[in-house]
Amino acid sequence: MRCAYQAYWVSCNILNLHDLVGRIRRLRRIRHETMSNL
């Protein structure tokens, strides 16, 4: 039971990390586009 819970927790953390990285990349791209437009 504990092993399954740990695996679930790890997979959730990986998903959250992936989502966070995606948001940061999107923000960087938008910021880069606005800088080049100026």
Backbone bond lengths (Angstrom), bond angles and torsions (degrees), N, CA, C in turn:
res aa  C-N    CA-C-N  psi(-1)  N-CA   C-N-CA  omega(-1)  CA-C   N-CA-C  phi
1 M - - - 1.466 - - 1.519 110.42 -
2 R 1.337 114.15 -48.43 1.465 118.48 -178.69 1.531 110.96 -63.70
3 C 1.322 115.31 -36.95 1.470 119.49 -179.23 1.533 109.92 -64.80
4 A 1.331 116.24 -42.51 1.463 120.36 179.61 1.527 110.16 -64.92
5 Y 1.326 116.09 -40.07 1.467 120.20 179.60 1.520 110.36 -63.87
6 Q 1.337 116.08 -40.85 1.463 120.63 -179.79 1.530 110.33 -64.66
7 A 1.318 116.76 -42.08 1.465 120.77 179.51 1.529 110.11 -64.04
8 Y 1.331 116.67 -39.56 1.468 121.38 178.61 1.521 110.11 -64.12
9 W 1.333 116.42 -43.59 1.469 121.81 -179.79 1.526 110.64 -62.85
10 V 1.332 116.29 -43.26 1.469 120.73 -179.71 1.530 110.47 -64.16
11 S 1.334 117.04 -44.33 1.468 119.90 -179.36 1.525 110.60 -64.78
12 C 1.332 117.07 -36.15 1.468 120.37 177.59 1.526 109.95 -65.26
13 N 1.322 116.82 -42.20 1.461 120.46 179.52 1.522 110.97 -63.56
14 I 1.326 116.86 -40.08 1.470 120.85 179.46 1.530 109.66 -64.22
15 L 1.339 116.51 -41.55 1.467 119.97 178.59 1.518 110.80 -63.74
16 N 1.329 116.60 -43.10 1.465 120.43 179.42 1.524 110.52 -63.46
17 L 1.327 116.60 -41.78 1.459 121.32 179.86 1.527 110.11 -63.38
18 H 1.337 116.15 -43.45 1.459 120.98 179.86 1.524 110.53 -62.25
19 D 1.334 116.52 -41.07 1.467 121.13 179.14 1.518 110.40 -64.78
20 L 1.331 115.84 -41.39 1.466 120.87 -179.81 1.527 110.37 -63.89
21 V 1.333 116.45 -44.35 1.468 120.70 179.41 1.530 110.18 -62.36
22 G 1.330 116.75 -40.52 1.461 120.74 178.90 1.521 111.74 -62.22
23 R 1.340 116.24 -40.80 1.467 120.11 178.71 1.514 110.99 -65.63
24 I 1.330 117.07 -42.91 1.469 121.18 -178.95 1.526 109.77 -63.93
25 R 1.329 117.01 -42.71 1.469 120.19 179.58 1.517 110.60 -63.03
26 R 1.347 116.65 -40.12 1.459 120.90 -179.95 1.521 110.08 -65.01
27 L 1.340 116.22 -43.49 1.463 120.46 179.09 1.523 110.47 -62.95
28 R 1.332 116.89 -42.48 1.468 120.82 179.67 1.516 110.73 -62.18
29 R 1.343 116.56 -41.71 1.466 120.45 -178.59 1.520 110.25 -65.09
30 I 1.331 116.81 -43.26 1.469 120.73 179.23 1.526 109.74 -63.22
31 R 1.332 115.85 -44.09 1.465 120.36 -179.39 1.524 110.03 -63.42
32 H 1.319 116.79 -40.30 1.462 121.10 -179.79 1.531 110.14 -64.74
33 E 1.333 116.99 -40.95 1.465 120.85 179.97 1.519 111.04 -65.35
34 T 1.331 117.34 -40.56 1.464 120.18 179.73 1.521 110.15 -67.68
35 M 1.325 117.40 -36.54 1.468 120.90 178.91 1.529 110.20 -65.61
36 S 1.327 117.09 -43.69 1.470 119.93 -179.17 1.531 110.91 -70.19
37 N 1.336 117.10 -28.18 1.469 119.86 177.29 1.522 111.11 -69.84
38 L 1.334 116.42 -33.68 1.459 120.01 177.89 1.526 108.84 -71.46
